[in-house]
């Protein structure tokens, strides 16, 4: 009986790994057909690095988390099977993705500088953009999870940014994000978020720490994106 249960649970675990790897290969295949294989592999690896940051941080905080799932033209995410117990944990898991993703993009940048490959610099530009975009201070973006540790009211700053992004580059994904973000924004506007609750209890020094980390990451990514965009004649 124990052997049967071990076989079943082992099969389930293998199935989850197969789903994660299979979805990654599917995304590489779709993007490879559309944009070429080198870009597809590099792009999906950068997404994987970003999600690995979330995954490792969640495991460090003892959360039950699934492996990343990849969907072409949508993105990638990890499945949190249990919600963070407090806003600081949510911010910790939230910022880990952009930090890891930015390091991945930075590695592409320096590799491009060393080899002189414009392709690698273009990949770095894409990585910087994706991680900066994810820092929009609005849930369910990573930026929304980070700024919630400072104040959920900062989500209101993300609304005009999302609107501007839609008018600059209309996308159905932005509409989906807006629908997902709407309940959080309405809750802030109606004063329904109790920042005095245990969930939002966080020491002042931690608020400052996450605030500085968030601003520093935004400034770094924006400056890299701007300078590299000028160099690649994209800005």
C-alpha positions in Angstrom: 0.0 0.0 0.0 2.8 2.4 0.9 4.6 1.6 -2.3 1.4 2.3 -4.3 0.9 5.7 -2.5 4.6 6.6 -3.1 4.1 5.7 -6.8 1.0 7.9 -7.1 2.5 10.9 -5.4 5.7 10.4 -7.3 3.7 10.4 -10.5 1.9 13.6 -9.5 5.2 15.3 -8.8 6.6 14.2 -12.1 3.4 15.4 -13.8 3.9 18.9 -12.3 7.5 19.0 -13.5 6.4 17.8 -17.0 3.7 20.5 -17.1 6.2 23.2 -16.2 8.9 22.0 -18.7 6.3 21.3 -21.3 4.8 24.7 -21.1 8.2 26.3 -21.3 9.1 24.3 -24.4 5.7 25.2 -25.9 6.4 28.9 -25.4 9.9 28.5 -26.9 8.3 26.8 -29.9 5.7 29.5 -30.5 8.1 32.4 -30.0 10.7 30.6 -32.0 8.4 30.4 -35.0 7.4 34.1 -34.6 10.7 35.7 -33.6 13.5 33.2 -34.2 14.9 30.5 -32.0 17.8 32.5 -30.3 15.4 35.2 -29.1 12.8 32.6 -28.0 15.2 30.6 -25.9 16.7 33.7 -24.4 13.4 35.4 -23.7 11.9 32.3 -22.0 15.0 31.8 -20.0 14.7 35.3 -18.7 11.1 34.7 -17.8 12.2 31.5 -16.0 14.8 33.4 -14.0 12.2 35.9 -12.9 9.8 33.2 -11.8 12.7 31.3 -10.1 13.2 34.3 -8.0 9.6 34.2 -6.8 9.8 30.4 -6.3 12.9 30.5 -4.2 11.6 33.4 -2.1 8.3 31.6 -1.5 10.1 28.5 -0.4 12.4 30.5 1.9 9.3 31.8 3.7 7.8 28.3 4.0 5.0 28.8 1.5 3.6 25.9 -0.5 4.3 26.9 -4.1 4.1 25.2 -7.5 6.6 25.2 -10.4 6.3 28.0 -13.0 3.8 27.7 -15.8 4.4 29.4 -19.1 1.7 30.6 -21.5 2.7 32.2 -24.9 1.8 35.9 -25.2 0.5 35.9 -21.6 3.6 35.3 -19.5 4.6 33.0 -16.7 3.7 32.6 -13.1 4.2 30.4 -10.1 1.1 29.0 -8.3 1.0 29.9 -4.6 -1.0 27.1 -3.0 -1.2 29.2 0.2 -1.4 32.9 0.5 1.3 34.9 2.3 0.5 35.4 6.0 1.4 39.0 6.1 2.2 41.9 3.7 5.9 41.7 4.4 6.0 38.1 3.2 4.0 39.1 0.1 6.5 42.0 -0.6 9.5 39.7 -0.1 8.2 37.2 -2.6 7.0 39.9 -4.9 10.4 41.8 -5.2 12.4 38.6 -5.6 11.2 38.1 -9.1 12.2 41.5 -10.5 15.5 41.3 -8.7 16.3 37.9 -10.2 15.0 38.9 -13.6 17.1 42.1 -13.5 20.2 40.2 -12.7 19.4 37.9 -15.7 19.0 40.9 -18.0 22.2 42.4 -16.6 24.0 39.1 -17.4 22.8 39.4 -21.0 23.9 43.0 -21.1 27.5 42.3 -20.0 27.6 39.2 -22.3 26.6 41.5 -25.1 29.3 44.0 -24.2 31.9 41.3 -24.0 31.0 39.6 -27.2 29.8 42.6 -29.2 26.6 40.7 -30.0 23.7 43.1 -30.6 21.3 40.3 -30.1 22.3 39.9 -26.5 21.9 43.6 -25.9 18.5 43.5 -27.5 17.6 40.6 -25.2 18.9 42.6 -22.2 16.7 45.5 -23.3 13.7 43.2 -23.3 14.5 41.8 -19.9 14.9 45.3 -18.4 11.6 46.3 -19.9 9.7 43.3 -18.7 11.0 43.7 -15.1 10.3 47.4 -15.1 6.8 46.8 -16.4 6.2 44.3 -13.6 7.0 47.0 -11.1 3.9 49.1 -11.9 2.5 49.8 -8.4 -0.8 48.0 -8.9 -1.9 44.5 -7.9 -1.6 41.9 -9.4 1.8 43.2 -10.7 4.8 42.5 -8.5 5.0 46.2 -7.9 1.6 46.1 -6.3 2.7 43.4 -3.9 5.8 45.4 -3.0 4.1 48.8 -2.5 1.4 47.2 -0.4 4.1 46.9 2.3 4.5 50.7 2.1 0.9 51.6 1.6 -1.9 50.1 -0.4 -2.9 53.6 -1.4 0.1 53.6 -3.8 -2.0 51.3 -6.0 -3.8 54.4 -7.1 -0.6 55.6 -8.7 -0.5 52.5 -10.8 -3.9 53.3 -12.5 -2.8 56.2 -14.7 0.4 54.2 -15.5 -1.7 51.3 -16.7 -4.0 53.5 -18.7 -1.0 55.2 -20.3 0.5 51.8 -21.1 -2.7 50.8 -22.8 -2.9 53.9 -25.0 0.8 53.6 -25.9 0.6 49.9 -26.7 -3.0 48.5 -26.7 -3.1 44.9 -25.6 -5.8 42.5 -24.4 -3.5 41.4 -21.6 -3.6 44.9 -20.1 -7.4 44.8 -20.2 -7.3 41.5 -18.2 -4.9 43.0 -15.7 -7.2 46.0 -15.3 -10.1 43.7 -14.5 -8.0 41.8 -12.0 -6.8 45.1 -10.4 -10.2 46.8 -10.3 -11.4 45.1 -7.0 -8.1 46.2 -5.2 -8.4 49.8 -6.5 -12.1 50.0 -5.5 -11.3 48.7 -2.1 -8.7 51.5 -1.6 -11.1 54.2 -2.9 -13.9 52.9 -0.6 -11.6 52.7 2.4 -12.2 49.0 2.8 -8.6 48.0 3.4 -7.8 47.9 7.1 -4.2 48.9 7.2 -4.3 48.5 11.0 -5.0 44.8 10.7 -2.5 42.2 11.6 -1.9 41.4 7.9 -0.6 44.9 7.2 1.4 45.1 10.5 5.0 45.9 9.4 7.8 47.8 11.3 8.6 51.3 9.9 12.2 50.3 9.1 10.8 47.5 6.9 8.5 49.9 5.1 11.5 52.2 4.4 13.6 49.2 3.4 11.1 48.0 0.8 10.5 51.6 -0.3 14.2 52.2 -1.0 14.6 48.8 -2.7 11.6 49.5 -4.9 12.6 53.0 -5.9 16.2 51.8 -6.5 15.1 49.0 -8.7 12.8 51.3 -10.7 15.5 53.9 -11.2 18.1 51.3 -12.2 15.8 49.6 -14.7 14.5 52.8 -16.2 18.1 54.2 -16.6 19.3 51.0 -18.2 16.3 50.8 -20.5 16.8 54.5 -21.6 20.5 54.3 -22.3 20.3 50.9 -24.0 17.3 52.0 -26.0 19.2 55.0 -27.3 22.2 52.8 -28.2 19.9 50.4 -30.1 18.0 53.3 -31.7 14.8 52.1 -30.0 14.1 55.4 -28.1 
